[in-house]
Amino acid sequence: MQTIDSLLSTSFQDTELLKQLDEDRDDFSIARDVDFVLRATELKKADLTASFVTDNQYGVASVEEADEGYRVIVTVHMPITQHVLCSVSALMVCLAQLFSLEYDGWGCVVQRRA
């Protein structure tokens, strides 16, 4: 049940953020770099996750040291239409659970409509 609850919660949060971006006139169909953040307490887990992401071409992953441990930043160049964004975000939820990390959401630069 934990995975299902996490997926439902993340989908809701993603949709709420998309609503805010829509108010800022973001054109979701314009591809851009989207950064997904996974938090790890151990460098070994962060490195393993980043390697898995990169090896399987899910995105470009890097590891950064953070105050609370480490962050795996997964960058995917993509549009942020709801179906695409929620699918990739759901993958990050699953990766976080598989590698015992915490998924901390995503961010990107707004691409405004003309």
C-alpha positions in Angstrom: 0.0 0.0 0.0 2.9 2.4 0.7 3.8 2.5 -3.0 0.2 3.2 -4.1 -0.2 5.9 -1.5 3.1 7.5 -2.6 2.0 7.4 -6.3 -1.4 8.9 -5.5 0.1 11.6 -3.3 2.8 12.5 -5.9 0.3 12.6 -8.7 -1.9 15.0 -6.8 1.1 17.2 -5.9 2.3 17.2 -9.5 -1.1 18.2 -10.8 -1.3 21.1 -8.3 2.1 22.3 -9.4 1.1 22.1 -13.0 -2.0 24.2 -12.2 0.2 26.9 -10.8 2.5 26.8 -13.8 -0.5 27.1 -16.1 -1.5 30.3 -14.2 2.0 31.5 -15.1 1.2 30.9 -18.8 3.6 28.0 -19.1 3.4 26.2 -22.4 3.6 22.6 -21.2 4.2 21.3 -24.8 7.6 23.0 -25.0 10.4 20.5 -24.0 12.8 21.7 -21.3 15.1 20.2 -18.7 13.2 18.9 -15.8 15.1 18.1 -12.6 13.8 15.3 -10.4 15.3 15.1 -6.9 15.9 12.0 -4.8 17.4 12.3 -1.3 19.8 9.8 0.1 21.5 9.5 3.5 24.4 7.4 2.2 26.7 8.2 -0.7 26.8 4.5 -1.8 23.0 4.5 -2.3 23.1 7.8 -4.1 25.9 6.6 -6.5 24.1 3.3 -7.1 20.9 5.0 -8.0 22.6 7.6 -10.2 24.4 4.8 -12.0 21.2 2.8 -12.5 19.4 5.8 -13.9 22.2 6.7 -16.3 22.9 3.0 -17.4 19.2 2.5 -18.2 18.9 5.9 -19.9 16.1 7.2 -17.8 17.8 10.5 -17.6 21.1 12.2 -16.8 21.9 11.7 -13.1 24.3 13.4 -10.9 25.0 13.2 -7.1 25.4 16.3 -5.0 26.3 16.6 -1.3 23.6 18.3 0.7 23.1 19.3 4.4 21.1 16.2 5.1 23.2 13.8 3.1 23.1 13.5 -0.7 20.9 14.4 -3.6 20.5 12.5 -6.8 19.5 15.0 -9.5 17.9 13.3 -12.5 17.5 15.6 -15.5 15.2 14.7 -18.3 14.6 16.9 -21.3 10.8 16.6 -21.9 7.6 18.5 -22.2 5.6 18.7 -19.0 2.2 17.8 -20.3 0.3 16.1 -17.4 0.5 12.5 -18.7 4.2 12.7 -19.5 5.2 14.5 -16.3 3.1 12.3 -14.0 4.5 9.2 -15.6 8.1 10.2 -15.2 7.4 11.5 -11.7 5.8 8.1 -10.9 9.0 6.4 -12.1 11.0 8.5 -9.7 8.7 7.5 -6.8 9.3 3.8 -7.7 13.1 4.3 -8.0 13.1 6.0 -4.6 11.3 3.1 -3.0 13.5 0.5 -4.8 16.7 2.2 -3.6 15.4 3.3 -0.2 15.6 7.0 -1.0 13.2 9.9 -0.6 11.6 11.4 -3.7 11.6 15.2 -3.3 9.8 16.3 -6.4 10.8 18.1 -9.5 11.4 21.6 -10.9 11.9 23.3 -14.2 12.1 26.7 -15.9 8.8 28.1 -17.1 8.4 28.3 -20.8 5.8 31.0 -21.4 3.3 31.1 -24.3 3.7 34.0 -26.6 
